[in-house]
Amino acid sequence: RELLRLGRELHRAISGKARLLVNDRAEVALAIPGAGLHLPANGLPVSAARELIGPERLLGQSVHDLAEARAAQEAGADYVFFGPVFETSSKPGRAGQGLDRLHKLCLALSIPVCAIGGVRPERVPELKAAGAQAVAAISFILDHPDPGRAARELAAAWAEG
């Protein structure tokens, strides 16, 4: 209930400015007008999620290698998150996969790839050069003393890069 309440509140706040993606909760996404659904790599299969939410809603999945990315695309994903590209405190003990793997994955897919994992403003130009069509950050924003400022810095780096 709390996630649904928060999602509806966020939907109203961003209406016309951004798209809302609900993480791993198809029923919550369906209860919010126009909300998309993002799936973890080990979550609901993309094909099943597509059947649930229909063709008009945005659907994506986190992937960790090219085989997972291709499978997500073939099953009907609109985009993938690939990572971690760099080491990150949000996934301790997990090595970054690097820019070369990101680049190869971007070249192999026809859907957008969002780079995640160790994303910071100064890394945005190299992520774009590797083919990422978007970036996402967890640690950089949540660990920053001013998360709003961190998000603005990241957005500015993307706009400049």
C-alpha positions, 0 to 999 in steps of 0.5 A: 500500500505504501509503495502504491501511495508513494508511486501515485504521489510521484506520478502526480509530481512528475506528470508531463516531465518524466516517466515513472518506472516501478521496480519489480512490482507489476501490480503496483505499476498497473495501478498507476496510470502510464507507469512502466515496469523495471525487472531485476535480472532474476525477476519475472520473465520479460515475456510474462511481464509484457503479457501483464502490462501490455504493449503500451507501457515501458518495460525494462530489465537489469542484465549482467551480460550479452546473453541476458541482454539479447534474451530481454530484447527478444522477449519484448523489453524496451530497454536494459540496464547493464552493469555494474560497469564500474565497481560500486558500493551498492554491489560490494565485492562485485567487480565492474565489467568495464567500458569494453563490455558495455560497448559490445553490448550496446553494439549488439542491441537495437534497444537502449542501454542504460549504464549503471554501477559506479556512475559519476558525472566525470564518467559520463563522457566515456559511458556515452562514448561506449554507446550508453543511451542513458545512465543511472546512479544509486551510490553517487546520489544516495551517498552525497550530502545533497542528493538533489544536487548530486542528481542535478550534477549527473543530469548536467554531465549527461547534457554536456557529455 
